[in-house]
């Protein structure tokens, strides 16, 4: 499936993977706040770090620099960039930064596909974890300040509902209300819970039961769950090849030419795209990173997630 991103999201992503000035991909050494969210095992992971200008009163510490390391898709990188830009652009204290919610990130990007909303949640969750880390280091009692944690940094010692992603019942109940999640598909899109084996969807005390209790729908969970139909392939092989060529010509090549490079599309076999970097990009030490972050991820997002790029 190809995702429809705003032009701003695509521009932010491209700038980040090229390491353009003003972007934030990386990690701060000896950071004042460090937070993580997600797991590489489940496909998305984010490490967020920030540095503050310290004041004798820790509550007046101001975040001066924010960076992230993201293992994820276009929206994960763009959402992480948005988070850093929102923080640095407003000279926020760590406590003030907690007011940034996932919807603020989505608005900054001028929208995200519904299936990618969980990427904005990743950033807000990692920020909260980093602020908790800063508070512990600086001796700040967030609870005494009336700060209510809403993510995984909160007391989530409750029952694990989704074992695949380790999502607990208290966390689910908070996020269902906060994000106005009304269906199981909404939960999968925003939180990923229920998106792997699906066993927790209609199990007693599972996602549907929690939704029913939260919104008072009272809809009974089905006794049997039919297998979800597999979406039919929307493009013929020829149409897919032409789409790949079009994305490379209109999206990837202009970015590479901006740095004196180019790309040659050598062959396409099923979902494998064989290509080589040319010009200044050919001998660049970051060539493999360029192929993965720019070429492969762009094709995955704009053509199909099954695509794999192989250098030749």
Secondary structure by P-SEA (a helix, b strand, c coil): cbbbbcaaaaaaaaaaaaccccccccccccccbbbbcccccccbbbbbbbcccccccccccccccccccccccaaaaaaaaaaaaaaaaccccccccccccaaaaaaaacccccccaaaaaaaaaaaaaaaaaaaaaaccccccccccccccccccccccccccccccaaaaaaaaaaaccccaaaaaaaccccccccccccccccaaaaaaaaccccccccccccccccccccccaaaaaaaaaaaaacccaaaaaaaccccccccccccbbbbbbccccccccaaaaaaaccaaaaaaacccccbbbbcc
